[in-house]
Amino acid sequence: MKAKVIFYKDKNNLPDKLQKRCALTFGEMFHCYDVFMDEIYVYYSQSQDIENQDWVELGEACYTFIEKKGITNLELDKKDCEQINLASFLEGFYKSDYRFDRYHSNKHRESISVKIPKDFREISSKAKTIAGAVHITRDICNEPANVLYPRTYASYLKSIFEETNVEVKIINRDDLKDEGFYAVETVGSGSKYEPYVAVLTLKTNDEDPLALVGKGVTFDAGGINVKTGSAIAEMKMDLGGAAAVTGAMKLLADMDIACHVIAILPLVVNVGGAHAYLPSDVIKFRNGTTVEVGNTDAEGRLIIADAILYAQRIGVNRIIDIATLTGNVGQALGLKMAAVFSNRMNISNKVYEYGRKSGDDVWPMPLEKDYKRYLKSQVADISNMSSSSFAGSITAALFIEHFVEEKTKWIHIDMANTSKFFPDANAGASGFGTKILFELVTAREELWND
């Protein structure tokens, strides 16, 4: 079945027969009218301040609406392509062309093809590339933990970057300590799946390098401090940070962005076992810092600290880490907005703006120095677990900051609350982080200048 989308700025110009057939409404901005004579009419209000993300969400909603109608071919004419935010609309439309159904025996779904005038096909191609990168992020998070674990994740990285400018280096368990990844080796010691670290390098100019660090816990049962309840099944998504970095690196490579980015992905499974690390253990890091393990379920900050030390050791002084780190962040910000911290407050405020632009919303949070007291340890330099039940996302960020050198400009994004698709959690992983990381990399000095 074919259909054509027609956009109207003036509601009075809509055909009379459609006035009472509104099928979708977004506040007062958009009204999508039912299929009539193989045409779908969309009215949008000129009196509203319509942002890029509004057009993305319209594209997503239109895809769902059209799919339910059984339409498999869609057409946009030149006039409509010129008057709307075509890039954002198509990005949302193509991003919605996703189902994680590879383990279903019977698949009946058919993608919707879009016919675009020749002059706008480059815009369409770019939108498909963005959507494809987000789909990679979602695939990684949705994959079962018995299929995607550290070794297979490392192999997957080699395959998807094989025909790009991204160089892939894999550090296996035997070499982790030599490379300074003491915490990664420790956290992964309880699992039959050995820990790895992947280092991805995309160097297409001579700029100073920027590091992206993504937490890659391919399954987090909590270790000896085992998690309880039904939510444990969602812990295959505890690699959301690594997935976002992977998607962003693929997007940077596919878009031929001139940059110098080093991505560091510590990959572990955190479970209990005969060789698992224990509460009260002390880990000595590469820089000499000793950490008391207050809780084995606070493993993400440990492996991120390893990666940050590695980045600084190889000469990187601008670092962005992203992780599904704390449950507390969702209590503060809900399910749609991640938290951003930085050791330069003005940078946090800029990240907020890039989040708005990308659709991956973040909110600046404080690094309250007085809360460092909650990380004190009687037997080591610092504990990985706060002694207070309050401000968990802040104390986790303060722990990571402990490993950040003064000269290093650092951004930390806690996205534990945004890893699942909002508002429909049944849709699986959201793909959060891919777009904002891309925006932060391409912002260059505009982001990092004080």
N, C-alpha and C positions, 0 to 999 in steps of 0.2 A: 504494500500500500504506500502511495506517495502523498506528500503534503507539502505545502509551501507556507513559510512563516512570513507574515506581513506585520510591520510595526507602524503604530499610529502615535503621533504626539498629541493629536486633538481627538478627544473622545467623541465629539459630536460628528466626526467623519466616519465613525464605525457604521457598518450596515445595520439597519433597524432590527433585523432579525436576530442580531447578536446581543442586543442590549440586556437581555435577561438570561444569557447563557454563560455567565462568568464561571470559569472552572478553577482558576487559581488567582489568589490575591496576595500581594506582599505589601501590607500596610496600605498606603495610598500611592505607592510608587508604580507598581506594576499590576495589570489585570490581564490575565491570559484567557482568551475566549475559546470555546469549544470548536472542534473541527466542523467546518461548514463549507461544503463544496470543495473538499480537499484543501482547504486553507485554514490556517490557525492565525488568529488576530491577537496581537499583543499591544495593549495601550500602555504608555508610560507617561507619567506626569512631569511636565516641564517645571512645575512649581517646586518640586522636591530636589534636594541636593543628592544626586545619584552618584555614589562612589564606584570605583572599579569593582570592589567586592560585591556590590549589589548586582552588577551585571553578571559576575561569575555565578552567584546564587540563582539568578534568573535562568542562566544556561543549564545549571544542574536540575532545577525544577522542571524546565521545559523538556529535558531529556526524559525524566521520569514520567511526565504527563504523556508525551508522545509515544513512549514505549508501551504504556498501558493501552493506548489506542490501537496498537498493532501496526504502527507506521514504521517502515524500514528504510524509507528514502525521504530525505528532507531537502528543500531547496530554499536558498536565500537569493533575492535579486540584488542588483547593483545599488539601487536607491536605498534599500534597507541596510545594506552593508556600510554605506556611507554615513547614515544618520545615527547609527547606534555605536556603542563601544564593542566593536566586533571581536577584538582580541580577547577581551574578558568574557564575553558571552560564549565564544567557542571554547575557551579554556574550561569553563564550567560544564559545558555540554560534553566535551570529550572526557573530562575527568569522571563524569557519571557513567561513562561506557565501561563499567568495571563490575565484575562479579568474581569472587574467589570460589570457583566451582570446579577446580581441577580434580577433586576427589569424588565428584558426583558421577555415577555410572551413566546416567542419562542427562544429556544437556540439550535443551531445546531453545536456548536463547540466541537471538540473532542481533548483531550490532546494527546501529542506524547509520547509514551513509549520508554524507552531507554534500550537496552540490553547491559550489561557490563560484562566482564569476572569476575569470582568469586573473583579473587585477588584484584579487584579494587572497590568492592561494598561498602566498608566502606567509600571510598572517595566520591562515588556517594551519599551515605546516608547523609554525612556531607554537601554536596552541596545542597541537598534538604532541609535540616534543615535551612541553611542560607537563601535560597530562600523563604521558608515558613515564616520566620520572617519578611523579606522585604514585603511579600504579606500582612501580618497583618498590617504593617505600611501603606501600600497603601490602604487597605480596610478601615481603620479608617478615612483616609483623604477623600476618595471618598464617604463615606456614607452621605446621605442627612441629613440636620440639624434637620428635623422633626423626624428623626429616632434615630440619635445619638446626644444626649444632655447630660448635666452633670450627671443626674441620670442614664440614660441608659448606658453611658460610664462606670460609676462605676460598674454597674451590669455586663457589658461585661468583665471588668477586673477580677472580681470574677470568671467568667466562664472559661476564658482561662488559669488562673493560678491555677485552682482548683486541678489539679493533678501534681503540681510542688512543689518545695521547697520555692516558693515565698509566703510570707505572705502579705495579702491584708487588709489594714485598710482604711475605708471610714469615712471621717469627713463630716457630713451633716451641713446644714445651721445653725441649732440651736447651734452647737458647734464650729463654725468657730472662733468667737471672743475669746472664751476660749482658743483656740489653737493658737491664735495670727494672724489669717488670716483676718485682718481688711480690707485690700484692696480687697481681693477676695469677701468678703461679700458686699462691696460697689460697685464694678464693676458689680456684678451679680444682683444688686437690681432692675434693670429695666425690667427684663425678667420674664415671667411666669415659666420658667425653673430655679429652684433654683440652686445656686452654690454649688459645692462640692469640696473637696480635697481628692485625693487618695494618700496613702502612701504605697509603695511596698517595702518590705524588703527581700533581698536574702542574707542570712548569712550562708556560708558553710565553713568559716575558721575564724580565730581570728584576721585577719588584722584590722587596723583602718578603719572605714567606709569611703566610698566615696559616695557622693550624686549626683544623676542625677536629674535635674530639667527641666521639659518640659512644655512649655506654652500650655495650653489646652483651648483655646477659641473656642468652638464648632461652633459658628457663630459670626462674628464680623461685625455688621452694623455700627460701629463707635460710638454708643451711641447717645447722644444729638448732637455731632459733626458728623452728619450722613454722611456716604460715599455716593458718587454719581457715576453714570455711570454703564455700563454693568459688570464691573469687580466685582461688589458686589456679584454676584452669586458664585464667587470663594471663598468667605470668609468662606465657610464651611471647607476650608483647613487651617484655622488659628489655628488649633490644631496640626499642623505639628510637633512641638517640642514634645508635649505629645505623639503623635503617634510614633515618632522615639524612644523615651524612652521606650514605651511599647514594640515595636518590639525588641529592644536591650535586655530588661529584659527577654523576652521570649527566645531569642537566648542564653543568658547566662545560663538560667535554663535548656533548652533542651540539651545544650552541656556539662552540668555538670561542669561548670567552677567554680573552687574554688575562692570565692570572698566574700566581704562584701559590698553590694551596697544597698543604700536606695534611692528609686525613689520618687520624690514628684511632683504630677501633680495637679496644681490648675485648676479646670474645671468651666468655666463660659460661659454665653451667654451675649454679649455686645450689647444691644439694648436700644433705648430710650423708655420711658414709664412714667407713673405717679409717680413711685417711683425711677426713674433712678437718678444716680448721675449727677452733673451739672458742667460745666466749672466754675471755681472760687471756687469750694468746697475745703475744706482742710481735708486731711486724716491724722490721727495720727497713726503711725505704732507702733508695739510692742516695739521697742527699743527707742521710744520717738520721733523719727524723724517726723516732720510735712511736708506734701507735698501739694502744691497747684496744683489743677487740671487745667493745662493750656489747655488741650484738652482731651476729653473723648475717643478719638480714639487712644490715647497713653496708652492704658490699659494694654498691655502685660508686660511692664516694672514694672507696679505696682504689678501685681500678682506674677511676678518672684521675686521681692523684698521680698514679704511676705514669699515665699518658701525658699529663701536664709536665711532669719532671723530664720525661723523654723529649718532649717538644722543646723545652728550654735548653736542654743539653745539646740539641742539634742546631741551636741558634735562633729559634723562633721566639719573638717577643710580643706577638699578637695572637691570642688564643680564644677560640669560642668553643665551649663544651656544651653539649646538649644531652639530657638524660631523663628517663622516667625514674626520678629519684625519690620523691617523698609523697606519701598519701596526704600529708598536711596541706600541700599546695592546692589540692582540690577543695578542701574545706574553706580556704581563703578566697579562691577565685572561681570556683565552679568548674564546669566541664569544657568550656570553650576557650579559655584564656590561660596561657602558661605564665610562669613567673620568670622575670629576667633580673639578674644581679650583675653588678660590675664593680671593680675596684676604682672606676672612674664614673661618678654618678651622671655626668653629662652624657656619657656614652649610653647608659641605660635608657635615658630619655630619647636618644636617637633611635635605639633599637625598637622602642615602642612605635615610633613613626614608621619604621620599615615593616614592622609587624602589621600595621594597618594597611600598608600598601600591598603586602603579600597575601593578606587574608589569614595568616597565622598570627593571631592576636597574642600579645604579651603585655604584662603589666610590670613596671619597675618596682622592685622590692628593696628594702634597706639591708645593708650589712651592719647590723647593730653590734658595735664592738663589745658592749657590756655583756652580750650573750655568750662571748667566748668562755666565760667562767663555767658554763654548762658542759664544756668539752674537756675540763681538767681531768687528769688521771693521776692516781696515786703511784702508779708503777711505770708510766711512760710519759713522753712529752705531751701527748694528746690522746683523747679517746675518740673512737669513730661514732660514739653514741652520746647524745645529749642526756644529761641528768634531769632535764626538765621535759614535761610532756607538751609544753607550749613551743610555738615558733619553730617547728621541726624543719621547715624548708629553709629558714634563715640559718639555723645552726648547721645544717648540712652544707649550705653554701660557705659558711665560715670555715668549716673543716677543709673544704677544697681550697679556699683562699690561702690557707696556711701554707700551701705548697707553691703558691704563685709568687715569683720574685717581684720586688718593688718596681723594677723597670718594665715588667710585663704588663701590657694592657689586656685585660681578661674579661670575658663575658661568659656568664653561666645561665643556661636556660633549663629550668625544671619543668618538664612537660608530662609528668606522670598522669595528670588529670585530662590531658587532651589526646592521648594515644588512640582512644576509641572514637568512632565516627559520631558526631553530634548533629542532630539530636537523636538519631536512630542508632543506638549502640549495637543492634543486631546486624548492622552492615559491616561490622568488624573494624579493622584498623582505619584510622582517618587519613594517614599520610602526612600528619602534621610535622612541620619542621623543614620539609624540602624547600618550599618557596622562600621562607624567611632566611634560611642559610644562603640560598642563591642571591637574595637581595643584599645581604650583609657582605658577601664576598664582592659583589659587583659595585657596592657603594665606595669601596676603596678608602681613600684618605678622608672623604667626607664623613665617614663614620668614626675614624680613629683620631682625627685631630682634636686636641683639647680646646 
